[in-house]
Amino acid sequence: MKLVKNLGIATASAVIGLTAVGASFPAQAVQLFDFQYSFPSYEANGTAISASGTLTTTDLDPIKNSYTITGITGTRTAQGITKTIIGLLSPTTYGTNDNLLNTTTPLLTQNGFSYLVSGSGEDGNGNVNVFYSSLNEGYSELSSNVDYGSFSVVTPRPVPEPYTVGGLLIAIGFGWWTKRKQALASQK
């Protein structure tokens, strides 16, 4: 009777596991880029601005040769005060931002990407736009009293695919079941 019960549990686990691995998941072509930028003060008595964090993007668009930025986390420091980046603004929400990240330099377009920080941003409402100069002078922030500076990203870190996660859960479940079975056998 116990053998039938154990076979039933094992069969049910295998069916559930294979269903999870074989289920169709939407493509999760997400990339994570760590970013950092620093812009020196434009005025003698001004302060520099810097920011760092992570950009979440779609997978590479081979036609445009760019990623679309879909999310952002991190911090921005201006006038010695560090503020939390709350989230990404939709394209054309602040200025003409297009939220694109290029694979080659310049990494940003002339429209750049826009995000929201806690407190007040460049416009007094928390909005910030980072872009590449149309005169090829470098990267900067819209409406900030900063000069052109550096903007960099680290090679993308792919987010694990659902199949990888599903397979890992099956392996852990099978290992737990096997260990439990051995523990019960040693008690007898």
C-alpha positions as a Python dict, from the first residue, in 0.01 Angstrom:
ca = {
    (1, 'M'): (0, 0, 0),
    (2, 'K'): (285, 235, 89),
    (3, 'L'): (457, 161, -239),
    (4, 'V'): (141, 256, -431),
    (5, 'K'): (117, 582, -232),
    (6, 'N'): (482, 668, -297),
    (7, 'L'): (447, 587, -667),
    (8, 'G'): (139, 808, -683),
    (9, 'I'): (324, 1098, -518),
    (10, 'A'): (624, 1052, -747),
    (11, 'T'): (404, 1034, -1058),
    (12, 'A'): (207, 1345, -958),
    (13, 'S'): (531, 1533, -885),
    (14, 'A'): (676, 1435, -1221),
    (15, 'V'): (360, 1540, -1408),
    (16, 'I'): (346, 1877, -1229),
    (17, 'G'): (717, 1934, -1284),
    (18, 'L'): (708, 1848, -1654),
    (19, 'T'): (399, 2065, -1697),
    (20, 'A'): (580, 2360, -1536),
    (21, 'V'): (885, 2314, -1758),
    (22, 'G'): (680, 2260, -2074),
    (23, 'A'): (431, 2538, -2010),
    (24, 'S'): (451, 2826, -2250),
    (25, 'F'): (574, 3137, -2075),
    (26, 'P'): (577, 3477, -2241),
    (27, 'A'): (922, 3570, -2362),
    (28, 'Q'): (1101, 3740, -2079),
    (29, 'A'): (1369, 3909, -2281),
    (30, 'V'): (1474, 4144, -2005),
    (31, 'Q'): (1824, 4283, -1960),
    (32, 'L'): (1965, 4464, -1657),
    (33, 'F'): (2233, 4730, -1704),
    (34, 'D'): (2416, 4891, -1413),
    (35, 'F'): (2461, 5260, -1496),
    (36, 'Q'): (2654, 5552, -1356),
    (37, 'Y'): (2693, 5914, -1455),
    (38, 'S'): (2865, 6224, -1326),
    (39, 'F'): (2830, 6581, -1450),
    (40, 'P'): (3053, 6862, -1318),
    (41, 'S'): (2909, 7200, -1225),
    (42, 'Y'): (2866, 7449, -1507),
    (43, 'E'): (2894, 7747, -1273),
    (44, 'A'): (3183, 7827, -1040),
    (45, 'N'): (2963, 7814, -730),
    (46, 'G'): (2741, 7526, -850),
    (47, 'T'): (2751, 7164, -749),
    (48, 'A'): (2812, 6849, -949),
    (49, 'I'): (2540, 6590, -1008),
    (50, 'S'): (2586, 6214, -1008),
    (51, 'A'): (2361, 5909, -1023),
    (52, 'S'): (2393, 5533, -1028),
    (53, 'G'): (2165, 5233, -1031),
    (54, 'T'): (2015, 4974, -1262),
    (55, 'L'): (1829, 5014, -1590),
    (56, 'T'): (1580, 4742, -1687),
    (57, 'T'): (1539, 4708, -2063),
    (58, 'T'): (1374, 4499, -2328),
    (59, 'D'): (1585, 4264, -2533),
    (60, 'L'): (1799, 4417, -2807),
    (61, 'D'): (1607, 4554, -3106),
    (62, 'P'): (1836, 4447, -3394),
    (63, 'I'): (1681, 4698, -3636),
    (64, 'K'): (1734, 5003, -3412),
    (65, 'N'): (2043, 4847, -3249),
    (66, 'S'): (1915, 4966, -2912),
    (67, 'Y'): (1732, 4857, -2600),
    (68, 'T'): (1416, 5024, -2473),
    (69, 'I'): (1450, 5121, -2108),
    (70, 'T'): (1143, 4996, -1918),
    (71, 'G'): (1248, 5055, -1556),
    (72, 'I'): (1506, 5218, -1332),
    (73, 'T'): (1625, 5197, -971),
    (74, 'G'): (1905, 5378, -793),
    (75, 'T'): (1999, 5712, -642),
    (76, 'R'): (2084, 6063, -764),
    (77, 'T'): (2303, 6309, -572),
    (78, 'A'): (2273, 6684, -630),
    (79, 'Q'): (2386, 6966, -401),
    (80, 'G'): (2519, 6705, -159),
    (81, 'I'): (2173, 6548, -113),
    (82, 'T'): (2114, 6190, -226),
    (83, 'K'): (1761, 6108, -340),
    (84, 'T'): (1601, 5780, -437),
    (85, 'I'): (1506, 5723, -800),
    (86, 'I'): (1136, 5639, -787),
    (87, 'G'): (1074, 5523, -1142),
    (88, 'L'): (1101, 5574, -1516),
    (89, 'L'): (883, 5830, -1697),
    (90, 'S'): (703, 5719, -2014),
    (91, 'P'): (847, 5835, -2348),
    (92, 'T'): (777, 6202, -2430),
    (93, 'T'): (656, 6262, -2071),
    (94, 'Y'): (940, 6499, -1983),
    (95, 'G'): (1085, 6676, -2281),
    (96, 'T'): (1110, 6447, -2579),
    (97, 'N'): (1262, 6150, -2398),
    (98, 'D'): (1257, 5825, -2595),
    (99, 'N'): (1406, 5598, -2323),
    (100, 'L'): (1647, 5424, -2561),
    (101, 'L'): (1985, 5279, -2471),
    (102, 'N'): (2216, 5231, -2770),
    (103, 'T'): (2462, 4943, -2806),
    (104, 'T'): (2733, 5176, -2938),
    (105, 'T'): (2848, 5522, -2840),
    (106, 'P'): (2681, 5750, -2781),
    (107, 'L'): (2488, 5525, -2544),
    (108, 'L'): (2196, 5768, -2526),
    (109, 'T'): (2009, 5956, -2794),
    (110, 'Q'): (1963, 6333, -2799),
    (111, 'N'): (1623, 6271, -2637),
    (112, 'G'): (1764, 6048, -2362),
    (113, 'F'): (1566, 5889, -2082),
    (114, 'S'): (1365, 6049, -1805),
    (115, 'Y'): (1298, 5940, -1450),
    (116, 'L'): (1142, 6063, -1128),
    (117, 'V'): (1330, 6123, -802),
    (118, 'S'): (1194, 6177, -455),
    (119, 'G'): (1167, 6547, -373),
    (120, 'S'): (1243, 6796, -649),
    (121, 'G'): (1436, 6714, -964),
    (122, 'E'): (1559, 6941, -1241),
    (123, 'D'): (1216, 7094, -1295),
    (124, 'G'): (1117, 7126, -926),
    (125, 'N'): (871, 6835, -960),
    (126, 'G'): (1117, 6546, -938),
    (127, 'N'): (1162, 6497, -1314),
    (128, 'V'): (1512, 6430, -1452),
    (129, 'N'): (1619, 6383, -1816),
    (130, 'V'): (1961, 6244, -1911),
    (131, 'F'): (2063, 6283, -2276),
    (132, 'Y'): (2348, 6304, -2525),
    (133, 'S'): (2423, 6650, -2668),
    (134, 'S'): (2313, 6723, -3024),
    (135, 'L'): (2647, 6903, -3064),
    (136, 'N'): (2840, 6586, -2966),
    (137, 'E'): (2970, 6755, -2650),
    (138, 'G'): (2881, 6466, -2420),
    (139, 'Y'): (2612, 6360, -2174),
    (140, 'S'): (2419, 6595, -1947),
    (141, 'E'): (2088, 6659, -1771),
    (142, 'L'): (1815, 6880, -1912),
    (143, 'S'): (1772, 7213, -1728),
    (144, 'S'): (2047, 7141, -1475),
    (145, 'N'): (2334, 7383, -1423),
    (146, 'V'): (2589, 7115, -1504),
    (147, 'D'): (2844, 7076, -1777),
    (148, 'Y'): (2884, 6771, -1998),
    (149, 'G'): (3021, 6463, -1829),
    (150, 'S'): (3041, 6086, -1837),
    (151, 'F'): (2770, 5823, -1867),
    (152, 'S'): (2849, 5452, -1857),
    (153, 'V'): (2675, 5117, -1838),
    (154, 'V'): (2801, 4771, -1753),
    (155, 'T'): (2738, 4482, -1992),
    (156, 'P'): (2384, 4352, -1944),
    (157, 'R'): (2301, 4091, -1685),
    (158, 'P'): (2025, 3866, -1822),
    (159, 'V'): (1730, 3787, -1598),
    (160, 'P'): (1684, 3408, -1553),
    (161, 'E'): (1432, 3258, -1795),
    (162, 'P'): (1119, 3092, -1650),
    (163, 'Y'): (1236, 2752, -1781),
    (164, 'T'): (1557, 2782, -1579),
    (165, 'V'): (1365, 2869, -1264),
    (166, 'G'): (1114, 2586, -1326),
    (167, 'G'): (1391, 2332, -1379),
    (168, 'L'): (1566, 2447, -1064),
    (169, 'L'): (1246, 2406, -861),
    (170, 'I'): (1196, 2055, -1000),
    (171, 'A'): (1554, 1959, -913),
    (172, 'I'): (1517, 2093, -558),
    (173, 'G'): (1183, 1913, -515),
    (174, 'F'): (1323, 1584, -641),
    (175, 'G'): (1629, 1617, -416),
    (176, 'W'): (1407, 1687, -113),
    (177, 'W'): (1182, 1390, -197),
    (178, 'T'): (1483, 1157, -236),
    (179, 'K'): (1638, 1272, 91),
    (180, 'R'): (1304, 1230, 272),
    (181, 'K'): (1266, 880, 128),
    (182, 'Q'): (1619, 786, 248),
    (183, 'A'): (1549, 929, 594),
    (184, 'L'): (1229, 724, 625),
    (185, 'A'): (1410, 409, 509),
    (186, 'S'): (1686, 458, 768),
    (187, 'Q'): (1429, 494, 1047),
    (188, 'K'): (1293, 146, 972),
}
